[in-house]
Amino acid sequence: MMRGWPIMEDSKSLEPSQSWIPLLSNTESQVHGVITCDKQMMQSESCSMPATLILTTLVAVFGSYVFGSAVGYSSPAQSGIMDELTLEVADYSFFGSILTIGAIIGAFVSGRIADCVGRRVAMGFAEVFCILGWLAIAFSNVAWWLYIGRLLVGCGMGLLSYVVPVYVAEVTPKNLRGGFTTVHQLMICCGVSLTYLIGAFLNWRILALIGIIPCSAQVLSLPFIPESPRWLAKVGHLAGSENSLQRLRGENANVSQEATEIRVYNKRLFLRDYTEALQQHSEASIIGLFQLQYLKSLTVGVGLMILQQFGGVNGIVFYAGSIFISAVIQFSRKQKLLSMTGFSASIGTIAMVAVQIPMTILGVLLMDKSGRRPLLLASASGTCFGCLLVALSFLLLDLHKWKDLSPILALAGVLVYTGSFSLGMGGIPWVIMSEIFPINVKGSAGSLVTLVSWLCSWIVSYAFNFLMSWTSTGTFFIFCGICGFTVVFVAKLVPETKGHTEKLS
């Protein structure tokens, strides 16, 4: 999502084709008087990784783990909750999807809250919602308390989905931001995966109580990490910004260059104070985003989020167990294997864990080496192929051909999909979004893009069970088509933003 912004150029004075170029080359930067780091400084910067920076990032991504545990909860808890509270499929679909309604609420105010009270306070505020939500779920005796708890957790998630990658990106050096920001996606993956594993062995109430642990860990740790130096500079606390930056870079690090980059941006031939620039360029409202100068950024940012969600990820992640169960039940013409479905679901979700985490780690390692677009193209292609395999598995059942291969194809397809999604589609759209919007619209753009993401997520998570009841084959062919269109969208419209810096409009 939002990232820090080193020196930026005024895009209003550029032609439309030029305004899309995020960075000047080093030669152009020197011509325009922009301060640049020499090669020796860049090498030392990339090699130096202070303990404070690492610990600060770890505290922040506790929130990402909370995000993942909330997303992963509905799959292992489904049978226990439906049996104990006698819920119908429609009731449980509402329980699963109401998380995204809460996230929409949280997302709608996320940018403003993070800008008004700071990144740390926003994370703490989000965790309070999550703790209250998990308690409500754990002690629910009726469906309404389940819904209220899930809604509260969703509100916290909506805030965390914005503020965690913003904070991580703003505290890390620009040459490490891609990798550090994708740690957010890695921890989401860990949260989903470990919740799957734990949920395979524990009661749904205990699983909800376990969800409180990472929330509490972050709340207790937040006072000990520095506030974002970029946010401090934005609100006029320049001395505090430099002190925070010094803590993050190490006591012996020379932070004058980066502190200058935070305070100033390039205004054609001379530098201006960053705080004065923000006063001149008042932050645009969400309505103000719909201007010609932001059209391409908005198309890419919002388009990636829509395609990410309509590719089916939340339906597959929320109800992975039911997909495996459906494949096994349909495989057995007389449903003689029904007693094995619980075992099959557990094996399938454990296999997903074994795929998700390594692929997410691989994506983190490749983020700042291969670039954003190649990973996105590979990831979208993989999700398309995975959906195709699942669709074919159900199609073979419908045609009564090679039915013994159907469960294997379904499992393979889900594993290919989740592995490919973890490689790039999960995290890279957020990174790209943080790199294509100018600073004066970042808060509004972040809220809008996050809102769109969660709205689409709700549509998919609520409709998924109904779509599967209508036609399992058609559902996954639809997802396959959308993932295929994503490949075309990335190839034609998404720019490579590796090493680029946001522009100030």
C-alpha positions, 0 to 999 in steps of 0.5 A: 500500500502506501510507501515512503516518497523520496524526492518527487517531481511535479507531474502537473508540469509534465505532459500526460505521457511523462507524468507516468514515469515514476523516477528520473534517471540518475543523470537527469536527477543530477541535472535537476540538482537532486541529491543522489547517493553514490554507489558506495552509500547504496551498497552499504545501505543495502547491506546494513539492516539495523536490529531496530528496523527488523524488530519494528517490522516484526511488531508491525506484521503481527497485525498481518498475522491477525489479518491472516488468522481471521481470513483462515478461521472460517474454513476449519471452524465451519463444521463445528459452528454449523453443528453446534449452533445449527446454522444453515449454509446461508447462515454460515455464508453470511458469517464468513462474508460479514468479515469483509463487511467489517473490513469495508467499514475499516477500510473506508476510514483507514487512510484518514485515521492513519493520517490523523493519529499516526500509524502506531495508534491506528494499529493499536486501535485496530487490534482492540476491535479484533480482540473484542471480536474474537471474544464475542465469537469464542463465547457465542451461543447464538448466531447474532453474537457470531456475526457481531464478533466477526464484524468487529474482527473485520473492522480491525482487519480493514484498518490493518490491511492499510496501515501495516504495509504503509508503516512497513514501507515508510520505515524501510530504506527505498532499496529494501521496501519491495521485499519488506512490504511483501513480508506483510503478505507472508505473515498473512499467509502464515496466519491463514496457514497456521489457523488451518493447521491448528483448526484441524485439531482444536475446537472452534471456540479455542481457535477464536481465543488463540486469535487474541494472542497475536493481537495482544502481542502487537498492542503490548509491543507498539509503545517500544517501536518508533513512529513513521518518520515520514508521517512525523514529517508530514504533520510538521514534527521534523525533529521527531522525524529525524530522531525516528529515522536515526533509530531505524537506521542505526546510531552510526548511520548518516541519515541526513540524505534520507531526512532531506529526501523526506522533507523536500521534493524536486520542483523542476530546478530547485528544492522546496520544503516538504511541509510547505508543499503539502500545504500548497497541494492539499490532500484530494478527497476520494471524489477528487481522485476521478480526474484525468491526471490520476486516470491511469493510476486509478485504473491500475490500482483499482483494476488490480484489486478487482481482478485479485478478488474476482479471481476467487481467492476469498471463496477458495481460502474461506471455504477450502475444506468444503471444496475438497469435501464437495469433490469427494462427495461428488466422486462417490456416486452413492456417497459411501465416502462421506465419512472420509470427507473430514479426513480429506478436508484436513489433508487438503488444507494441510497441503495448502499450508505446505505450498503457501508459505514457501511460495510466499517466501519465494515471492518476497525474495524475488520482489526486488530482484525480478521486478513486479510485472514478471511476478504478477504475470507468472502468478496470474497465469498460475491462478488461471491454470489452477482454476482450470484444473479444479473446473476440469475435475468437476467437469469430469464428474458431470460427464461421468468420465475418469471420476477417480481422477477428480479429487486429485485434480481438485486438490492439485488445482487448489494447490496450484492456485494458492501457491501461484496467488501467494507468489505475487497476486496476493501482495504485489497489487498493494505494493504497486498501488503504493508506488503509482499514486502521488503523495497528495492523494495517497490517503484518499487513494489508499482508502478507495482501493482498500474499500474496493478490495473488500467490497469485491471480497465480500461479493465473492465470499458471500456468493461462493457457496451459492455458486458452488450449489448452482454449478461447481464447474461453471464457478471455476471456469468463471474464475479461470476466465477472470484470472486469464483476463488478469494476465492480459491486464497486467501485460497491457496496463501495469507498469514496472515500478521496481526501484521507482518513486511516487510522484507528487501531483 
